């Protein structure tokens, strides 16, 4: 396995985690305001 591919995979997983967290925060914000 190439180290470059492993690094890209870790970065992609981190990006998905960050977007998921952001989406969750926005969801909580909208449900809390209503």
PyMOL Python script that loads the backbone (N, CA, C, O; Angstrom):
from pymol import cmd

cmd.read_pdbstr("""\
ATOM      1  N   UNK A   1       0.845  -1.198   0.000  1.00  0.00           N
ATOM      2  CA  UNK A   1       0.000   0.000   0.000  1.00  0.00           C
ATOM      3  C   UNK A   1       0.880   1.248   0.000  1.00  0.00           C
ATOM      4  O   UNK A   1       1.821   1.358   0.787  1.00  0.00           O
ATOM      5  N   UNK A   2       0.568   2.169  -0.876  1.00  0.00           N
ATOM      6  CA  UNK A   2       1.370   3.391  -0.966  1.00  0.00           C
ATOM      7  C   UNK A   2       1.056   4.338   0.196  1.00  0.00           C
ATOM      8  O   UNK A   2      -0.101   4.466   0.595  1.00  0.00           O
ATOM      9  N   UNK A   3       2.074   4.995   0.734  1.00  0.00           N
ATOM     10  CA  UNK A   3       1.858   5.939   1.845  1.00  0.00           C
ATOM     11  C   UNK A   3       1.028   7.143   1.419  1.00  0.00           C
ATOM     12  O   UNK A   3       0.307   7.726   2.228  1.00  0.00           O
ATOM     13  N   UNK A   4       1.134   7.513   0.133  1.00  0.00           N
ATOM     14  CA  UNK A   4       0.365   8.661  -0.363  1.00  0.00           C
ATOM     15  C   UNK A   4      -1.130   8.345  -0.343  1.00  0.00           C
ATOM     16  O   UNK A   4      -1.949   9.194   0.009  1.00  0.00           O
ATOM     17  N   UNK A   5      -1.475   7.119  -0.723  1.00  0.00           N
ATOM     18  CA  UNK A   5      -2.878   6.702  -0.749  1.00  0.00           C
ATOM     19  C   UNK A   5      -3.438   6.650   0.668  1.00  0.00           C
ATOM     20  O   UNK A   5      -4.592   7.005   0.910  1.00  0.00           O
ATOM     21  N   UNK A   6      -2.589   6.195   1.609  1.00  0.00           N
ATOM     22  CA  UNK A   6      -3.018   6.114   3.000  1.00  0.00           C
ATOM     23  C   UNK A   6      -3.275   7.510   3.568  1.00  0.00           C
ATOM     24  O   UNK A   6      -4.234   7.725   4.309  1.00  0.00           O
ATOM     25  N   UNK A   7      -2.410   8.445   3.211  1.00  0.00           N
ATOM     26  CA  UNK A   7      -2.561   9.821   3.699  1.00  0.00           C
ATOM     27  C   UNK A   7      -3.832  10.441   3.119  1.00  0.00           C
ATOM     28  O   UNK A   7      -4.563  11.142   3.819  1.00  0.00           O
ATOM     29  N   UNK A   8      -4.092  10.176   1.825  1.00  0.00           N
ATOM     30  CA  UNK A   8      -5.288  10.714   1.176  1.00  0.00           C
ATOM     31  C   UNK A   8      -6.543  10.135   1.813  1.00  0.00           C
ATOM     32  O   UNK A   8      -7.553  10.821   1.968  1.00  0.00           O
ATOM     33  N   UNK A   9      -6.459   8.854   2.180  1.00  0.00           N
ATOM     34  CA  UNK A   9      -7.611   8.200   2.790  1.00  0.00           C
ATOM     35  C   UNK A   9      -7.894   8.786   4.176  1.00  0.00           C
ATOM     36  O   UNK A   9      -9.051   8.994   4.541  1.00  0.00           O
ATOM     37  N   UNK A  10      -6.845   9.047   4.937  1.00  0.00           N
ATOM     38  CA  UNK A  10      -7.029   9.646   6.264  1.00  0.00           C
ATOM     39  C   UNK A  10      -7.612  11.040   6.135  1.00  0.00           C
ATOM     40  O   UNK A  10      -8.475  11.438   6.918  1.00  0.00           O
ATOM     41  N   UNK A  11      -7.132  11.785   5.134  1.00  0.00           N
ATOM     42  CA  UNK A  11      -7.633  13.148   4.924  1.00  0.00           C
ATOM     43  C   UNK A  11      -9.104  13.123   4.517  1.00  0.00           C
ATOM     44  O   UNK A  11      -9.882  13.977   4.942  1.00  0.00           O
ATOM     45  N   UNK A  12      -9.485  12.146   3.695  1.00  0.00           N
ATOM     46  CA  UNK A  12     -10.868  12.035   3.244  1.00  0.00           C
ATOM     47  C   UNK A  12     -11.782  11.684   4.427  1.00  0.00           C
ATOM     48  O   UNK A  12     -12.879  12.229   4.559  1.00  0.00           O
ATOM     49  N   UNK A  13     -11.313  10.767   5.285  1.00  0.00           N
ATOM     50  CA  UNK A  13     -12.103  10.392   6.454  1.00  0.00           C
ATOM     51  C   UNK A  13     -12.272  11.576   7.391  1.00  0.00           C
ATOM     52  O   UNK A  13     -13.341  11.767   7.971  1.00  0.00           O
ATOM     53  N   UNK A  14     -11.218  12.374   7.541  1.00  0.00           N
ATOM     54  CA  UNK A  14     -11.292  13.556   8.402  1.00  0.00           C
ATOM     55  C   UNK A  14     -12.265  14.575   7.819  1.00  0.00           C
ATOM     56  O   UNK A  14     -12.999  15.232   8.557  1.00  0.00           O
ATOM     57  N   UNK A  15     -12.268  14.704   6.496  1.00  0.00           N
ATOM     58  CA  UNK A  15     -13.178  15.641   5.841  1.00  0.00           C
ATOM     59  C   UNK A  15     -14.632  15.229   6.022  1.00  0.00           C
ATOM     60  O   UNK A  15     -15.497  16.067   6.277  1.00  0.00           O
ATOM     61  N   UNK A  16     -14.895  13.937   5.888  1.00  0.00           N
ATOM     62  CA  UNK A  16     -16.254  13.422   6.083  1.00  0.00           C
ATOM     63  C   UNK A  16     -16.692  13.631   7.532  1.00  0.00           C
ATOM     64  O   UNK A  16     -17.839  13.990   7.798  1.00  0.00           O
ATOM     65  N   UNK A  17     -15.762  13.402   8.466  1.00  0.00           N
ATOM     66  CA  UNK A  17     -16.067  13.589   9.890  1.00  0.00           C
ATOM     67  C   UNK A  17     -16.376  15.049  10.191  1.00  0.00           C
ATOM     68  O   UNK A  17     -17.293  15.352  10.954  1.00  0.00           O
ATOM     69  N   UNK A  18     -15.602  15.957   9.585  1.00  0.00           N
ATOM     70  CA  UNK A  18     -15.802  17.394   9.810  1.00  0.00           C
ATOM     71  C   UNK A  18     -17.152  17.849   9.249  1.00  0.00           C
ATOM     72  O   UNK A  18     -17.871  18.613   9.893  1.00  0.00           O
ATOM     73  N   UNK A  19     -17.492  17.375   8.039  1.00  0.00           N
ATOM     74  CA  UNK A  19     -18.772  17.751   7.428  1.00  0.00           C
ATOM     75  C   UNK A  19     -19.941  17.180   8.225  1.00  0.00           C
ATOM     76  O   UNK A  19     -20.974  17.830   8.383  1.00  0.00           O
ATOM     77  N   UNK A  20     -19.765  15.958   8.727  1.00  0.00           N
ATOM     78  CA  UNK A  20     -20.816  15.331   9.523  1.00  0.00           C
ATOM     79  C   UNK A  20     -21.056  16.093  10.813  1.00  0.00           C
ATOM     80  O   UNK A  20     -22.197  16.271  11.240  1.00  0.00           O
ATOM     81  N   UNK A  21     -19.966  16.543  11.433  1.00  0.00           N
ATOM     82  CA  UNK A  21     -20.078  17.306  12.677  1.00  0.00           C
ATOM     83  C   UNK A  21     -20.749  18.648  12.418  1.00  0.00           C
ATOM     84  O   UNK A  21     -21.583  19.096  13.204  1.00  0.00           O
ATOM     85  N   UNK A  22     -20.379  19.285  11.311  1.00  0.00           N
ATOM     86  CA  UNK A  22     -20.967  20.579  10.958  1.00  0.00           C
ATOM     87  C   UNK A  22     -22.464  20.428  10.679  1.00  0.00           C
ATOM     88  O   UNK A  22     -23.269  21.250  11.117  1.00  0.00           O
ATOM     89  N   UNK A  23     -22.830  19.374   9.948  1.00  0.00           N
ATOM     90  CA  UNK A  23     -24.230  19.118   9.635  1.00  0.00           C
ATOM     91  C   UNK A  23     -25.031  18.855  10.909  1.00  0.00           C
ATOM     92  O   UNK A  23     -26.172  19.296  11.044  1.00  0.00           O
ATOM     93  N   UNK A  24     -24.408  18.124  11.846  1.00  0.00           N
ATOM     94  CA  UNK A  24     -25.075  17.818  13.108  1.00  0.00           C
ATOM     95  C   UNK A  24     -25.300  19.087  13.920  1.00  0.00           C
ATOM     96  O   UNK A  24     -26.362  19.259  14.519  1.00  0.00           O
ATOM     97  N   UNK A  25     -24.314  19.972  13.945  1.00  0.00           N
ATOM     98  CA  UNK A  25     -24.445  21.232  14.681  1.00  0.00           C
ATOM     99  C   UNK A  25     -25.544  22.103  14.088  1.00  0.00           C
ATOM    100  O   UNK A  25     -26.322  22.711  14.823  1.00  0.00           O
ATOM    101  N   UNK A  26     -25.613  22.167  12.755  1.00  0.00           N
ATOM    102  CA  UNK A  26     -26.655  22.955  12.089  1.00  0.00           C
ATOM    103  C   UNK A  26     -28.032  22.346  12.364  1.00  0.00           C
ATOM    104  O   UNK A  26     -29.004  23.068  12.585  1.00  0.00           O
ATOM    105  N   UNK A  27     -28.108  21.014  12.349  1.00  0.00           N
ATOM    106  CA  UNK A  27     -29.373  20.325  12.615  1.00  0.00           C
ATOM    107  C   UNK A  27     -29.855  20.610  14.035  1.00  0.00           C
ATOM    108  O   UNK A  27     -31.035  20.883  14.253  1.00  0.00           O
ATOM    109  N   UNK A  28     -28.936  20.546  14.999  1.00  0.00           N
ATOM    110  CA  UNK A  28     -29.280  20.825  16.402  1.00  0.00           C
ATOM    111  C   UNK A  28     -29.695  22.285  16.556  1.00  0.00           C
ATOM    112  O   UNK A  28     -30.623  22.594  17.304  1.00  0.00           O
ATOM    113  N   UNK A  29     -29.011  23.179  15.852  1.00  0.00           N
ATOM    114  CA  UNK A  29     -29.314  24.612  15.949  1.00  0.00           C
ATOM    115  C   UNK A  29     -30.728  24.915  15.445  1.00  0.00           C
ATOM    116  O   UNK A  29     -31.471  25.665  16.077  1.00  0.00           O
ATOM    117  N   UNK A  30     -31.091  24.324  14.302  1.00  0.00           N
ATOM    118  CA  UNK A  30     -32.414  24.579  13.731  1.00  0.00           C
ATOM    119  C   UNK A  30     -33.526  23.927  14.547  1.00  0.00           C
ATOM    120  O   UNK A  30     -34.607  24.500  14.683  1.00  0.00           O
ATOM    121  N   UNK A  31     -33.276  22.733  15.091  1.00  0.00           N
ATOM    122  CA  UNK A  31     -34.311  22.058  15.879  1.00  0.00           C
ATOM    123  C   UNK A  31     -34.462  22.722  17.241  1.00  0.00           C
ATOM    124  O   UNK A  31     -35.535  22.671  17.841  1.00  0.00           O
ATOM    125  N   UNK A  32     -33.397  23.344  17.730  1.00  0.00           N
ATOM    126  CA  UNK A  32     -33.445  23.999  19.037  1.00  0.00           C
ATOM    127  C   UNK A  32     -34.165  25.344  18.950  1.00  0.00           C
ATOM    128  O   UNK A  32     -34.817  25.765  19.905  1.00  0.00           O
ATOM    129  N   UNK A  33     -34.046  26.015  17.805  1.00  0.00           N
ATOM    130  CA  UNK A  33     -34.655  27.339  17.651  1.00  0.00           C
ATOM    131  C   UNK A  33     -36.164  27.236  17.434  1.00  0.00           C
ATOM    132  O   UNK A  33     -36.904  28.162  17.766  1.00  0.00           O
ATOM    133  N   UNK A  34     -36.618  26.116  16.880  1.00  0.00           N
ATOM    134  CA  UNK A  34     -38.053  25.974  16.609  1.00  0.00           C
ATOM    135  C   UNK A  34     -38.842  25.482  17.816  1.00  0.00           C
ATOM    136  O   UNK A  34     -40.059  25.317  17.732  1.00  0.00           O
TER     137      UNK A  34
END
""", "prot")
cmd.dss("prot")
cmd.show_as("cartoon", "prot")
cmd.util.cbc("prot")
cmd.orient("prot")
